[in-house]
């Protein structure tokens, strides 16, 4: 059997082939024998490297090693002959100014060594997928794969690579079934942030690799974002930097209440004040103010749209590679009924970050309001699949309801609206479209009750969307909505 090995001795890397024909690991750490940071190697390895490097070797005699039947003579790598200084661990790297992650090589837990390529491929594809997120700092494969075949502590990985998170995983194959496990760990504290297991048939190994990579990539980014928000909340407000202020703002934004949305605006503004060149602050503030207007009815649409448009455009100007900024700008363009420009921004956003759920959500809305409700629903459903815990889920589910209504599928619109209301009973806009759909299918009494509830819950919002046509509603779609509401008993 051929073994390719690499042993770091101070600043020297020793490599060789066919070192140990019997399969014994070249670097065997012996508890109670090796000095801290030191390395113990076998006699065969000692013969290969003796005289080739400027280090001392101490003969430790024959030792019993785990999982090896016969005792082996072992040598301890000691002090450098040149400096006489002990081998020390490398200095810790500083953390980047954004969430950082190292994807470690996935362990091959099957008895088939040929599955190494599959385990490596899964990890490498996850690195590529995560690298598409401009909000993350992802360690390159060349660095993270230096830990391959080693039992390492994630705290050590965090220090050595300068990352806050590490993704570990394993692959096990048995017959025509394969199991992949993955877990995300906060390196500094060793806390588990996210974990998942995938069991699949091994019909198409490359198709399976793509499926697992997509699933893990989709899950990892929200998990990191959630962990970052929780970390920001643990810090006193006086010490918040721009990134933490943004994360704290997003934490409040995700709560989806009027009071939390107002706090989110404050923290997003704080992020802008702390770092006017940080695109995220402008994007967050634009989203929060849009929600304050469209969902909570706290502001007049005409008075706020110019400001949110300016904020989103500023974010894109600061960072053209920020897919979230382009998605936010596309949403503002939609509100101005500039469908083609919005689609162009979304195309750029998805080219940068193909798994960005928010981009698919806005894409669904643009397609729906530009006369393609069925195609829009496909994009909306993909957005929901990518981000099932999205704080904007109320809007996504509302748009699914509207897409059914605009395509004349009123029964489906009723069912979609009721599913949404079961999860979000306080969101008034859904009741308006439910009332219209019920009116269209002749369930008049139920439609009247629903209409009354929609008006009573949020009279300002109802006035804004019904008394006059908002810019992104085409005249025919606005008339279509009014038709259903009139059948539900609205006298206008």
Secondary structure in CASP SS format (residue, H / E / C, confidence):
PFRMAT SS
TARGET T0000
AUTHOR 0000-0000-0000
METHOD secondary structure of the structure
MODEL  1
X C 1.00
X C 1.00
X C 1.00
X C 1.00
X E 1.00
X E 1.00
X E 1.00
X E 1.00
X E 1.00
X C 1.00
X C 1.00
X E 1.00
X E 1.00
X E 1.00
X E 1.00
X E 1.00
X C 1.00
X C 1.00
X C 1.00
X C 1.00
X C 1.00
X C 1.00
X C 1.00
X C 1.00
X C 1.00
X C 1.00
X E 1.00
X C 1.00
X C 1.00
X C 1.00
X C 1.00
X C 1.00
X C 1.00
X C 1.00
X C 1.00
X C 1.00
X C 1.00
X C 1.00
X E 1.00
X E 1.00
X E 1.00
X E 1.00
X H 1.00
X H 1.00
X H 1.00
X H 1.00
X H 1.00
X H 1.00
X H 1.00
X C 1.00
X C 1.00
X C 1.00
X C 1.00
X C 1.00
X E 1.00
X E 1.00
X E 1.00
X E 1.00
X E 1.00
X E 1.00
X E 1.00
X E 1.00
X E 1.00
X C 1.00
X C 1.00
X C 1.00
X C 1.00
X C 1.00
X C 1.00
X C 1.00
X C 1.00
X E 1.00
X E 1.00
X E 1.00
X E 1.00
X E 1.00
X E 1.00
X E 1.00
X E 1.00
X E 1.00
X C 1.00
X C 1.00
X C 1.00
X C 1.00
X C 1.00
X C 1.00
X C 1.00
X C 1.00
X C 1.00
X C 1.00
X C 1.00
X C 1.00
X C 1.00
X C 1.00
X C 1.00
X C 1.00
X C 1.00
X C 1.00
X E 1.00
X E 1.00
X E 1.00
X E 1.00
X E 1.00
X C 1.00
X C 1.00
X C 1.00
X E 1.00
X E 1.00
X C 1.00
X C 1.00
X C 1.00
X C 1.00
X H 1.00
X H 1.00
X H 1.00
X H 1.00
X H 1.00
X H 1.00
X H 1.00
X H 1.00
X H 1.00
X H 1.00
X H 1.00
X H 1.00
X H 1.00
X H 1.00
X H 1.00
X H 1.00
X H 1.00
X H 1.00
X H 1.00
X C 1.00
X C 1.00
X C 1.00
X C 1.00
X E 1.00
X E 1.00
X E 1.00
X C 1.00
X C 1.00
X H 1.00
X H 1.00
X H 1.00
X H 1.00
X H 1.00
X H 1.00
X H 1.00
X C 1.00
X C 1.00
X C 1.00
X C 1.00
X C 1.00
X C 1.00
X H 1.00
X H 1.00
X H 1.00
X H 1.00
X H 1.00
X H 1.00
X H 1.00
X H 1.00
X C 1.00
X C 1.00
X C 1.00
X E 1.00
X E 1.00
X E 1.00
X E 1.00
X E 1.00
X E 1.00
X E 1.00
X E 1.00
X E 1.00
X E 1.00
X C 1.00
X C 1.00
X E 1.00
X E 1.00
X E 1.00
X E 1.00
X E 1.00
X E 1.00
X E 1.00
X E 1.00
X E 1.00
X E 1.00
X C 1.00
X C 1.00
X C 1.00
X C 1.00
X E 1.00
X E 1.00
X E 1.00
X E 1.00
X E 1.00
X E 1.00
X E 1.00
X E 1.00
X E 1.00
X E 1.00
X E 1.00
X C 1.00
X C 1.00
X C 1.00
X H 1.00
X H 1.00
X H 1.00
X H 1.00
X H 1.00
X H 1.00
X H 1.00
X H 1.00
X H 1.00
X H 1.00
X H 1.00
X H 1.00
X H 1.00
X H 1.00
X H 1.00
X H 1.00
X H 1.00
X H 1.00
X H 1.00
X H 1.00
X H 1.00
X H 1.00
X H 1.00
X H 1.00
X H 1.00
X H 1.00
X H 1.00
X H 1.00
X H 1.00
X C 1.00
X C 1.00
X C 1.00
X H 1.00
X H 1.00
X H 1.00
X C 1.00
X C 1.00
X H 1.00
X H 1.00
X H 1.00
X H 1.00
X H 1.00
X H 1.00
X H 1.00
X H 1.00
X H 1.00
X H 1.00
X H 1.00
X H 1.00
X C 1.00
X C 1.00
X C 1.00
X C 1.00
X H 1.00
X H 1.00
X H 1.00
X H 1.00
X H 1.00
X H 1.00
X H 1.00
X H 1.00
X H 1.00
X H 1.00
X H 1.00
X H 1.00
X H 1.00
X H 1.00
X H 1.00
X H 1.00
X H 1.00
X C 1.00
X C 1.00
X C 1.00
X C 1.00
X H 1.00
X H 1.00
X H 1.00
X H 1.00
X H 1.00
X H 1.00
X H 1.00
X H 1.00
X H 1.00
X H 1.00
X H 1.00
X H 1.00
X H 1.00
X H 1.00
X H 1.00
X H 1.00
X C 1.00
X C 1.00
X C 1.00
X C 1.00
X C 1.00
X C 1.00
X H 1.00
X H 1.00
X H 1.00
X H 1.00
X H 1.00
X H 1.00
X H 1.00
X H 1.00
X H 1.00
X H 1.00
X H 1.00
X H 1.00
X H 1.00
X H 1.00
X H 1.00
X H 1.00
X H 1.00
X H 1.00
X C 1.00
X C 1.00
X C 1.00
X C 1.00
X H 1.00
X H 1.00
X H 1.00
X H 1.00
X H 1.00
X H 1.00
X H 1.00
X H 1.00
X H 1.00
X H 1.00
X H 1.00
X H 1.00
X H 1.00
X C 1.00
X C 1.00
X C 1.00
X H 1.00
X H 1.00
X H 1.00
X H 1.00
X H 1.00
X H 1.00
X H 1.00
X H 1.00
X H 1.00
X H 1.00
X H 1.00
X H 1.00
X H 1.00
X H 1.00
X C 1.00
X C 1.00
X C 1.00
X C 1.00
X H 1.00
X H 1.00
X H 1.00
X H 1.00
X H 1.00
X H 1.00
X H 1.00
X H 1.00
X H 1.00
X H 1.00
X H 1.00
X H 1.00
X H 1.00
X C 1.00
X C 1.00
X C 1.00
X H 1.00
X H 1.00
X H 1.00
X H 1.00
X H 1.00
X H 1.00
X H 1.00
X H 1.00
X H 1.00
X H 1.00
X H 1.00
X H 1.00
X H 1.00
X H 1.00
X C 1.00
X C 1.00
X C 1.00
X C 1.00
X C 1.00
X C 1.00
X H 1.00
X H 1.00
X H 1.00
X H 1.00
X H 1.00
X H 1.00
X H 1.00
X H 1.00
X H 1.00
X H 1.00
X H 1.00
X H 1.00
X H 1.00
X H 1.00
X C 1.00
X C 1.00
X C 1.00
X H 1.00
X H 1.00
X H 1.00
X H 1.00
X H 1.00
X H 1.00
X H 1.00
X H 1.00
X H 1.00
X H 1.00
X H 1.00
X H 1.00
X H 1.00
X H 1.00
X C 1.00
X C 1.00
X C 1.00
X C 1.00
X H 1.00
X H 1.00
X H 1.00
X H 1.00
X H 1.00
X H 1.00
X H 1.00
X H 1.00
X H 1.00
X H 1.00
X H 1.00
X H 1.00
X H 1.00
X C 1.00
X C 1.00
X C 1.00
X H 1.00
X H 1.00
X H 1.00
X H 1.00
X H 1.00
X H 1.00
X H 1.00
X H 1.00
X H 1.00
X H 1.00
X H 1.00
X H 1.00
X H 1.00
X H 1.00
X C 1.00
X H 1.00
X H 1.00
X H 1.00
X H 1.00
X H 1.00
X H 1.00
X H 1.00
X H 1.00
X H 1.00
X C 1.00
X C 1.00
X C 1.00
X C 1.00
X C 1.00
X C 1.00
X C 1.00
X H 1.00
X H 1.00
X H 1.00
X H 1.00
X H 1.00
X H 1.00
X H 1.00
X H 1.00
X H 1.00
X H 1.00
X H 1.00
X H 1.00
X H 1.00
X C 1.00
X C 1.00
X C 1.00
X C 1.00
X C 1.00
END
